Amino acid sequence: MPQKTFQYAYQGPSRVLTSPGFAKQLSSGQTGSHIKIKLQDGTIATVKLGRRYFSASGHDCRKYTVQARHEYTACTINGRWYEASPIIVSN
C-alpha cells in the first residue's frame, strides 16, 4: 500500500466572505441546515452548515459544505468571516 506523506502548508485566512447574508448564516445558522448562496460565477449553490468550534488560535470557526462535495472552513477575525486555508496537504 503506498504511503502518503504530509507537509505543513499553513497560510493565513485570506479570502473575505463578503456576502453579508452568508456571514450572518455562518454566525447564527443551525448546524445541519441548508442555505442557498450565490457563487462568484453567478450560479446558486446549496450550502450545508457544519459544526462551530474555536481554533487553536482562539478564532470562532465553522465548517460548511458546498453542493455536498466541497468542504470549507471559515473563521471570524476582527469581526469578519474569512475562508480558512488548509493546514496539511497530502501528496
N, C-alpha and C positions, 0 to 999 in steps of 0.2 A: 504494500500500500504506500503510495507516495506521501511524503511528509510535507506539511505546509509550514512555511516559515512566516513569522510575523515581524513586522517592523513598526516602530512607533513613528507616526507621521502626523503629529499634532499640528493643527492650525487653529488659531483662534476663530470664534464665530465671525463671519464676515458679511453674510447676506442678510440685510434687514428685511424682515417680513413686513412690508409696507401697508398691506390691506388692514385698515382698522377693524373691519368685521372679523377677519381671520384672527387677528391678535386678541380680540375680545373673546372669541370662541376658545382659543388656547387658554386664556385666563380663567374662563368661567364654565366652559362646556363640560358635560359629564363624560367620564371615561366610558368608551364603547359607543358613544353617539356618533352619528354620521352627519356631516355637513357638506355643503356644496361650496366650492371656491372657483374663482376664475383664474386660470393659469396665465402666464406671461404671453403665451401664443393665442390667447383669447378663448380657448376651449374651457368648458366647465368640467371640473373633476370632483369625484366623491372622496372625502377625507374621513377616515375613522380616527377619532381621538383616542390616544393611548393614555397610559398612566402618567401621573405627575410625580416628580421627585426632585430632591435637591442634589446638585452636582457636588463633586469633591471641592470645588472652588466656592460653593455656597450659593450658586445661582438656582433659581426656580426653573425647572426644565420640564418638558413634556414630549413624549414620543407621539408620532402620528403616522398614519399610512395613507398614501395617495393611490387611488384606483386599486386597492387591495394588492399592490405589488411593491411599491417603493416605500421603505420605512425611513423616516427622518426624525431628527430631534431638534427642538428649538428651545432656547433658553432666554430668560429675561436678563438684560444687562442694562443698568441705569434706566429701568422702566420701559425698555423697548425689547421686542422679541426678535431674536436673531436665529437663523438656521445654523446649527452646530455642524462642524466638520467632523468626520470620523477620526478617531484617535489611532486605531490599529488598522493596518491594511494587510490583507493576506495575499500572498503570491503563490 
